[in-house]
Amino acid sequence: MPCRWLVCIVASDQAIERAMKEKSTGGTLARRQRLQEVGRVAKAVPRVRIIFEGESKIGPGKIDLLDAIGETGSISAAGRQLGMSYRRAWLLVDAVNKLFLRPVVVASVGGQHGGGAELTDFGRALIAAYRRIEERTRSVIREELSPFESDLAGE
């Protein structure tokens, strides 16, 4: 299933020249590493959204919901934890379940103790894969944008 990614980076001509010079001389490696550890680039948080063919999406909101379902065992409780209605949470779970051939969440109908929802092994693997994508993205952001740290506008 093909998917799309879109990343836009805008920088000043001076920043690009300085970054190219720093890369070619290699003399600012220590500075770049310090900036990666403490600078605003290091604190940048990616919001990764993967858009599959047909405009189906998986992103931080759905993954956070799946995480919350794993913690609470309930679509309703997970929705409340994230500040959304049961209907909204259920629609998002349904969309994720329809995105894949295997179920991500299995819900049981309420009974004496109410219903419940459980992440499948496939669902747990999906969350883990998404979190790895986020971490790799953070790493690339730190690596690629640290030369532009000093050119970031004030907070």
JOBEL-V176415 format. One record per residue. RES is the residue in one letter. PHI is phi in whole degrees, 0 to 359 (* if undefined). Layout:
res phi
RES PHI
RES PHI
This chain:
res phi
M *
P 295
C 220
R 243
W 229
L 224
V 230
C 242
I 231
V 238
A 217
S 285
D 300
Q 296
A 296
I 295
E 299
R 298
A 297
M 295
K 296
E 299
K 296
S 286
T 275
G 68
G 283
T 248
L 302
A 298
R 299
R 298
Q 294
R 299
L 297
Q 298
E 279
V 238
G 281
R 294
V 297
A 296
K 270
A 297
V 243
P 285
R 244
V 277
R 234
I 256
I 251
F 271
E 307
G 87
E 69
S 289
K 230
I 223
G 209
P 298
G 294
K 292
I 293
D 298
L 297
L 299
D 302
A 295
I 296
G 299
E 285
T 264
G 73
S 209
I 293
S 297
A 295
A 296
G 299
R 300
Q 301
L 261
G 75
M 233
S 287
Y 300
R 300
R 298
A 299
W 296
L 297
L 293
V 297
D 299
A 297
V 293
N 298
K 282
L 288
F 241
L 287
R 263
P 291
V 263
V 231
V 245
A 255
S 245
V 290
G 300
G 221
Q 300
H 255
G 83
G 277
G 190
A 217
E 225
L 289
T 277
D 301
F 298
G 297
R 296
A 294
L 297
I 300
A 299
A 296
Y 297
R 296
R 294
I 299
E 300
E 294
R 297
T 296
R 301
S 297
V 293
I 301
R 299
E 294
E 278
L 260
S 301
P 296
F 261
E 307
S 290
D 261
L 292
A 293
G 305
E 288
